[in-house]
Amino acid sequence: MTTVDITVDKDRCVGSATCVVVAAGSFVLDEHDRSEPTSQAGSDLDGVEQAEQLCPTAAIRVVRSG
């Protein structure tokens, strides 16, 4: 079974919200306008991987294991 670990480096995130647009439902902006993955983030793996690629500061990291 493949598991996915999705992290956002809050020090790198600038709140562009690109991830929120391309992977709606997988990311939200917190009270400081920094991205964080939601509990459903693994359900749209294609969108999450696209968000990782399009993040302007490379703050998103997606790691598959298993």
LINRA-V416656 format. One record per residue. N is the residue number from 1. RES is the residue in one letter. PSI is psi in radians with two decimals (NA if undefined). OMEGA is omega in radians with two decimals (999 if undefined). BURIAL is I if it has 9 or more other C-alpha atoms within 8 Angstrom, else O. Layout:
BEGIN
n={N,N}
res={RES,RES}
psi={PSI,PSI}
omega={OMEGA,OMEGA}
burial={BURIAL,BURIAL}
END
This chain:
BEGIN
n={1,2,3,4,5,6,7,8,9,10,11,12,13,14,15,16,17,18,19,20,21,22,23,24,25,26,27,28,29,30,31,32,33,34,35,36,37,38,39,40,41,42,43,44,45,46,47,48,49,50,51,52,53,54,55,56,57,58,59,60,61,62,63,64,65,66}
res={M,T,T,V,D,I,T,V,D,K,D,R,C,V,G,S,A,T,C,V,V,V,A,A,G,S,F,V,L,D,E,H,D,R,S,E,P,T,S,Q,A,G,S,D,L,D,G,V,E,Q,A,E,Q,L,C,P,T,A,A,I,R,V,V,R,S,G}
psi={2.29,2.29,2.73,2.27,2.10,2.13,2.70,2.16,1.81,-0.39,-0.47,-0.50,2.32,0.10,0.54,-0.38,0.27,-0.73,-0.65,-0.59,-0.84,-0.37,1.03,2.31,-0.26,-0.37,2.63,2.79,2.36,-3.01,-0.22,0.28,0.66,2.47,2.60,2.52,2.60,3.05,-0.35,0.12,-0.60,-0.20,-0.36,1.16,-0.65,-0.78,-0.70,-0.73,-0.62,-0.72,-0.71,-0.79,-0.61,-0.18,2.13,-0.30,0.14,0.70,-0.30,2.37,2.23,2.15,2.15,2.47,2.68,NA}
omega={3.14,3.03,-3.09,3.06,-3.11,3.13,3.06,3.07,-3.06,3.09,-3.14,-3.07,3.12,3.08,3.14,3.13,3.06,-3.13,3.13,-3.13,-3.04,3.13,-3.12,-3.12,-3.13,3.13,3.01,3.03,3.13,-3.08,3.10,-3.10,3.04,-3.09,2.97,3.13,3.08,3.12,3.12,-3.01,-3.12,-3.09,3.12,-3.04,3.11,3.12,3.14,3.11,3.07,3.10,3.09,-3.11,-3.06,-3.13,-3.05,-3.14,-3.12,-3.12,-3.10,3.10,3.11,-3.13,3.06,3.05,3.09,999}
burial={O,O,O,I,O,I,I,I,O,O,O,O,I,O,O,O,O,I,I,I,O,I,I,O,I,I,I,I,I,O,O,O,O,I,I,I,I,I,O,I,I,I,O,I,O,O,I,I,I,I,I,I,O,I,I,O,O,I,I,I,I,I,O,O,O,O}
END
